[in-house]
Amino acid sequence: MIKNTLRSSRFVVLLLVLGASLSSCSTPDTAPPNILLIFTDDHASAAISAYGSTFNNTPNIDRLAAEGMLFETALVTNSICAPSRATVLTGKYSHLNGQMVNGPAFDGSQQTFPKLLQAAGYTTAMIGKWHLRSAPTGFDHYQVLVGQGPYYNPPIRTPTDTTIIEGYTTDILTDLALNWLEDGRPKDKPFLLMYQHKAPHRNWQPGPDHIDDFMDQEFEMPATFYDDHSGHSSAPAQSVMRIDQHLNANDLKITPPRNLTDEQLARWNESYDPRNEAVRASGLHGAELDQWKFNRYMRDYLRAVQSVDDNIGRVLDYLDETGLADNTVVIYASDQGWYLGEHGWYDKRWMYEPSLKTPFIVRWPGQTEAGVRNSDLVSNVDFAPTFLDIAGADIPADMQGKSLVSILKEGSDPDFRDAFYYQYYEYPASHCVRRHYGVRTDRYKLIYFYGIDEWEMYDLQEDPDEVSSIYGMEEHAVLEASLKVRLDQLREEYEVPEDTRPIPDGVCGSDVTGWMGYDAD
Ligand code: CA
């Protein structure tokens, strides 16, 4: 009954809107579109069926792809959480926005696209994972997780207080987003909503709706799971992020989450404890234990993804039911890619494909053709200028990314970008991934690990898994030289300074104590 009343009142509103637009039909409808950025944390393209996942189905993300444009080569400037967020906000590389690594607070006094959209007449909201330490700026409304935020019962920070909300975080953030869309925003302005999930970030805790998913599924390890890194520089072998060696007791759910209610804990134990006991008793070793860890990891990761997909479905349904869908650009992206066992790894950081690429899908009704797949070299540094362009606002000259609007309207632009620059700075730190920078073209990749003065080079067409560097080989000398020239040009164009921060010796990797006892992140 209430629903019917709501629907009929919406119908009246629809008629009024229709009448208004008919009465002014001599001028085209130029209302700036709403912008909804659905942003997740650490979502591998390989765990999205629209990207060809062999593991899971994501019908709601797939729906966006079917109705919009899917980018197959969306690259991040610096593959880690806070730096990616800063790049999205500013349209600049890390060395200019100041967020080179996780940890330090983001300088919120600088120019960001939400501030510029505000100035252009938008109402702006940030709901979910912020992860930049400083208070969000440029938003008329925010409700954010504190730091990484837990999967259950998250404290939610607003400008005035921090309150714990009981439940599963992915569901709660969606409730908050829908509440704001329905009751929290001024209806006479276009909106920007940044709706940002914690999931599927480590340590991959499933929600009550999906806690038993994939229970009997055995996951096939990637071909490179046992990569011994003999085809790489010395950097990968120094890192600490192998599924078979470095997952800890929390990751593998040997121990339950610490902050569950009694009811949540009962549900959790129902699903996990008997299996833990079985494993402890069975004494798995070698490849059997590796497969068990991989299954455990994949199940939990994918369960977290399934809740994200469900909740995206709730939001898309809401947009349809309210008529907002017609004039709302919906974007799906993660802050970077992620490893699902490639090279033996979990986590991100590297310039290799699984973490360099992020899923990126845009649905722009009336502008972007449905079901198009694009392979231009686009990036998260392009998000800010794109959103400003969509809104009809000016793009500041100091933004380093470029608007994707012409690609969105025309399907592709082969001349959009011939080479992409990447740099990762966070060493020493978790996972011990050496600092590096490099260039990627449509076919080739050159990486320089500058702390150890070692190079790698790949032909992505011949070696898509990047297992055998061709750097230093006589037959590729011309290619190598040309990539080095392009790399230097990009560093000059983007005004990248030398990274002169000292690199202490002997501080990385020594704290790993094994999968039953290690408790980090
Ligand atoms: Ca992340």
Residues whose N, C-alpha, C, O or C-beta is under 5 A from the ligand:
A	BS01	CA	D41 D42 I80 C81 D335 Q336
